[in-house]
Amino acid sequence: MIIDSDYGTLTIKNDEGYILIRNIDEYNILKYGKFNGYRIIKDFPDNVNVTETFDEGIFNVSQGTIKLQIRDKNEMAKRINYCIENNTSEPIKELLLESVSKSIQDDVLTMWLVPFGDKLSINKDEIIINNMFKVDMNGQAYYKDNNDSWQFLCIVASKTGQLNRIINHSLGNVTIDFRTMEIYSKVLFLLFPNINDNVFYNQLPAHIKNDLQKNRFILDIEDDNI
């Protein structure tokens, strides 16, 4: 129980009758004001749980199978206090949503690219297109040279069609970020390269130019036969 506060400190009397002195901060005010000095453990709406570990100021936060550990004790204390006062879990769900946002973005990117799966090789670091180009997970494009080494490729690809950039999640809505959109647009560009784009085409070595020219010739014949 907090019995006094002065000069930047809290004076606390615990259940055994001992007097404790603690700094005045969000965490200690919450812990000794609402939880009587015991571990902070609280269930919130939407199946959100906050449990302070046996190490003071470190919290395990969860909603179902989504779990996160947070070590910023004062930030957590502010959010917990707000949730208690307003009977909500939103400030804590925000933290959980931030933690899973990247995996959601990656899943959406993979889903968008499923129709082109026979032309792509996808892993956690890069997307390889027709074993000729690749785009890494920072949105940088490359072409493969004669020595099977990857070389930087500068392209500008902005058209992505009508895509839903808002993903509904149990923790809230996720907006697909610029990085994901850039990766997707560059992969599309390299799947269907425009050889009339001189900035793009002039960077390529002869063997890739020949392959692209042959592919365009084949496509032109197929179109004529339709």
N, C-alpha and C positions, 0 to 999 in steps of 0.2 A: 504494500500500500504506500502511495506517495504521501508523505506528511508535510513536505515543505519543498520549495524550490527557490534558490537564490544564488547569485553570482555564478550563473552558468552551470549549476549542479542541482541534482535532485536528491533529497533526503528521503530514504525509503525504509519502512519497517516491514521485515518479512514475517512469515507465519511463525517462525521460531522466536520472534521478538528481537532479532538482531537489527541494528541500524546499518544501512548500506548507503554509500554515496556513489552516484552515477552522473555522467555528463547529461546535460539537457540536450536531447536530440529526438528525432521522430521515433526512432526505434525504442529508446528507453521509456519515452512517454507512453507508447503503445503497450510495451511489454509489462511495465509496472503499473500502468493506469488501468488497462482493461484485462490483463491476464495475470495480475498479481505476481509477476516475476516468473511464472511457469512458462514452459515452451509454448510458443504461439501455434496453435493448431485450430483450424477453422474450416468448416464447410460453407460454401457459398452457392447461390443459385446456379443452375445449368451444370450441376455435377462438378463444380470446380472446388478443389481442395488445396489448402495451403498448410504445410507442416514444417515447422522449424526443426532442423536436425538437432542432434545433441551438441553440435558445435554452434554456439550462439550466433545469431545473425545470418545464418545460412539456411535458405528455405528450399524445400521441394514443392513445386507447384504442378498440379495435374488437372486434366479433364479427360476422363476415360484413359485411353492408351497414350495420350499426349502428355509428356512429362518434361519438366525443365527445372534446373537448379539455378537459383539466383543468390548472389553474394552481396548485392548492394542492399544492406539492411535498412537504410533510411528510406530509399526509394520504395522498397517493399512495404515498409511500415506505413508510408503515406497512402499507398494503394489499398492496403488491408483496412486501414482506418476508414477510408472513403467508402469501401464496400460495406463495412459494418454499419456505418451511419446511414447509408442509402439503400441497404438491402439489395445490392447488385453485385455482379461479378465482372462487369465490363472492364475496369482498369487492369484486372489480372488476366482476363482473356486476351487483352491487347498484347501482353507479354508473350503469351503462348502462341498467338497468331504470328508475331514477329519471328518466333523460333522455328516455325514450320513453313514460313513463307517461301523460302528458297526451294524446299522439296516440292511444294505445290507448283511453283513456277516450272521446275524441271519436269514434273509429271505432265503438266499442260503442254509443254514444248514437245515432249515425246508423243503425246496424243495427237497433236497437230501434224506431226510428221509421219504418222502411221501409214497414210496412203502411199507414201513414197519409199516404204521400207525396203523394197528390192533394190533400190539404188543407193541406200544409205547404210552406213555402219555407225552406230551410236554407242558411245560409252560416257562415263562421267566427266571426261576431260575434253571430248571433241566429237564432231560429227563429220565423217568422211563421206564425200559425195562422188560416186562413180569411180572411186579409187584414183581420182584426178585432182579434186579440190578437198579442202576441209575448212571448217569453222570451229574455233575453240570456244570455250564457255565464257570468254570475255568478249566474244563477237568479232575476233580477228580472223580474217580469211587468209588462206594460203593456197598455193598450187604446188604440185609435185614436179620436181625437175628431173632431168635425165639420170641423176644419181639416186633417185628415190628419196631425196631430201625435200623438206617442206620449206618453201620460200614465201615471204610476205606478199600478199595480194591486196591492193587497195581497191575497194569497190564501194559504191554508194547504192544501196538498195532500200527503198522506203515503202514500196507498195506491198501491202500484206492482205489486201482484200477486206471483206467484212468479217472481222473476228470479234468474238465476245471477249472483251478485256476484263470483265468482272467475273470472278469465280466465287460462287457461294460455298461457304465452309461453315461447319458447326460453330466455329469460333467467331465468325464474321466474314465479311466480303474481302477478297484479295484482288487487288488490281494488278494485272500483269504488267511487269516493269519494263523499262526501256531495254535493258540487257536482253531479256527474253525475246522481245519484239525484234531487236536487231539481229539476233542469232537466226530467228525464223526467217526474216526477210532475206538475209544473205544466203541461207541454205536454198531458199526458193530461187533466188537469182542464179545460183550455181547449178541448180538442177536444170534450169532452162536458160542458159546463158545467152545474152544478147551480143552477138559478134559484131554488131554495128556500133556497139559502145566502144569507141576508140580508146578511152582511158583504161577500160578493162582489158580490151583485146591486145593492145600494144605492150602490156606487161608480160604476156604469155610467151613461153618458149615455142619453137617451131612445132615440136611433136604434139603439143596440146592444141595448137591452132589447126593442125592437120586433122586431128580427131574431131574437133568441133565442126570443121568444114564438111567432113565426111558424114557426120551425124545430121547436119542440116540438109545435105543432099538426099540422104535416106528419107528424112521426114518430108521433104518436098515431093519425092516420088510417091510416098504413101498418101499424101494429101491429094495428089493428082488422080489417084486410083479410087478415091472414095466416091 
